[in-house]
Structure formats: C-alpha cells, structure tokens
Amino acid sequence: MRKTPSHTEKKMVYSIRSLKNGTGSVLIGASLVLLAMLHQLSQPTKILQALTNLATEIQPPLLSLLLIQQLALVRRKVIFLRLKMQTLP
C-alpha cells in the first residue's frame, strides 16, 4: 500500500524544487533588498536582528540554511562598515 506524503513533506519538496529552479534564491535576495531599503546603514544591528528573526521563522531547513549563509555575509559587511566608520575623520 502506498503512503501519501504529509502536508509538511509536500511543502519541503516544493521549497527544494523552487530552490533548484532559482525562485527560492530570488525570493531570499528580494527579501534582503527590501530589508536593506527599509533600514539605513547607520542601523546595522536592526538589519541583523530582522534577518535572524526571519531565519528562525522559516520552516524548511534548506531555506533557513541559505538565509543563515546570507546572514553571515551581512554580518561581515556590517563589521567592515563599522571599522570603516571608525577610521573616518
């Protein structure tokens, strides 16, 4: 007898397929752009907090993994910007 997949399994398969097709990464990129537009660069901690909250709310593990990688990139950029602002006269 064949087992029917649960709703969460279907959602996970859909999210993996959308990532393979590139739509998932486009959605993640679009959300990062929107977050950057909403916040100024002078408030990098708020951007990091919003991204961290977004990473914890996402259900499929693959999507949250990609968002965590993006979060690490943003953190590195924020550290660089802070160092650059400190060296300005």
N, C-alpha and C positions, 0 to 999 in steps of 0.2 A: 504494500500500500504506500502511496506517495504522500509525503508530508508537505503541507502547504507552508510557505515561509510566513513568519510573523510580520507585523507592520514595521517594527524596528529593523528587521533584516532587509525588508524592501527599501526602507529609507537609506540604509547603509549602502546597498547595492547601487541605488540611484545616485548617491553622492559620489561614490567611487567612479561610476561611469561618467558623471558630469565632470569630474576632475580629469579623467582621461581625455575627454573631449575639449577640455580647456575652459569650459564655462565656469567651473568652480574657482579656478585661479583668477579669472576675470572678476568674479564676484568679490573675492578677497581683496584684489587690487582696488576695485571700486570702493569698497568699504574703507580701505586705508586712505584713499584720496579724499573721501568725504570727511573722515575724521581729521585729516590734515587741514582741510578747508575750514572746518568748524572751529579749530583751535589755532591760536597763534603759536609761533615758535618760542615765544617767551614763556609758554606754559607747557613744557615737555612732559612734566610729571602727570598732568591731566590726560595727555595723549596715551602715555604708557598705562595709566590706570584704566582707561577706556578699552584699550587693546587687551589688557589682562582680563577684564571682565568679559569681553567678547570671546576670548579663548576658552574661558571656563564654561560659558553658556552653550557652546557648540557641542552637539551630541556625537556625531561620528568622529572616531579617533583620528582618521586621516586628515580631516579638515582642521581639527584642533592642532594637529602636529604641524601642518603648514602655517597656521596662524602663529604658533609659537616660534617658528623659524622667522617669520616676518617681524615678530615682536623683538627677537634678538637683534635683528638688523636695525630696527628703530632705536633700540637702546644704545647700540654702538654709535649711531648718528647723534643721539642726544648727548652722549658723553663727549663726542667730538665738538659739538656746538658749544657745550658748557666750557670746555677748555679754550675754545677759540674766543668766547666772550670774555673770559678772564684775562686773556692776553691783550685785548683791545685797550687802547689808552683811554 
